[in-house]
Amino acid sequence: MATRSRIGLLLSDGSVLSAYSHWDGYPSGVGKILKEHYNSFEKISELIDGGDMSHPYTEYTWTNAKRSPQPQYYS
C-alpha cells in the first residue's frame, strides 16, 4: 500500500508550489529524502517543477532496471 504525499514549497507571496508523490510519504521516507537530497530552494523547486511523481529519489526505472537514484516522474 502506498503512503501518498504532496511535496510543497511556500513562496514569498504566500502561495504554495507542490507536486504529488505516491510512495513513502511519511517523515522517515520522503521527509528524510528531502532533508538529505533536496535541501535548498533551488533543488526542491527543480524537483517540484518536474511534476507529479511515483517517488522523489529511486534507483529503479518503470521496468525495474537499476540506475543512479533520481525522481521517477509520471510523464
C-alpha positions in Angstrom: 0.0 0.0 0.0 1.2 3.5 -0.8 1.6 6.4 1.5 0.8 9.4 -0.7 2.0 12.9 0.0 2.4 16.3 -1.6 5.8 17.9 -1.6 5.4 21.7 -1.2 7.4 24.9 -1.3 6.0 28.0 0.4 6.7 31.0 -1.9 7.2 34.6 -0.8 3.7 35.7 -1.9 2.2 33.1 0.4 1.2 30.6 -2.4 2.5 27.0 -2.4 4.2 25.2 -5.3 3.6 21.5 -4.9 3.8 18.1 -6.6 2.2 14.7 -5.8 4.4 11.8 -4.6 2.9 8.3 -4.5 5.3 6.2 -2.3 6.8 6.6 1.2 5.1 9.9 2.1 5.9 9.7 5.8 8.6 11.7 7.6 11.1 8.8 7.7 10.6 8.2 4.0 10.1 11.2 1.7 10.8 13.6 4.6 14.3 12.1 5.1 14.9 12.1 1.3 14.0 15.8 1.1 16.3 16.7 4.0 19.2 14.7 2.6 18.9 15.3 -1.2 16.7 18.4 -1.8 17.8 20.7 1.0 17.8 24.1 -0.9 15.2 26.2 -2.5 16.7 25.5 -6.0 16.8 21.7 -5.5 13.2 21.4 -4.2 11.9 23.8 -6.8 13.5 21.8 -9.6 12.1 18.5 -8.1 8.6 20.0 -7.9 8.9 21.6 -11.4 9.2 18.0 -12.8 5.6 17.4 -11.9 3.8 14.5 -10.1 6.0 11.5 -9.3 5.9 8.0 -8.2 8.9 8.6 -5.9 11.3 11.6 -5.5 14.5 9.5 -5.3 14.7 5.9 -6.5 17.3 3.8 -8.3 14.7 1.9 -10.3 13.0 2.7 -13.6 9.5 1.7 -14.5 10.8 -1.6 -15.8 12.8 -2.2 -12.5 16.1 -1.6 -14.2 18.7 -0.1 -11.9 20.1 3.4 -12.5 21.6 6.2 -10.4 19.0 7.5 -7.9 16.7 10.2 -9.2 13.0 11.2 -9.3 10.6 8.8 -11.0 8.2 11.2 -12.7 4.9 10.1 -14.3 5.5 11.8 -17.6 
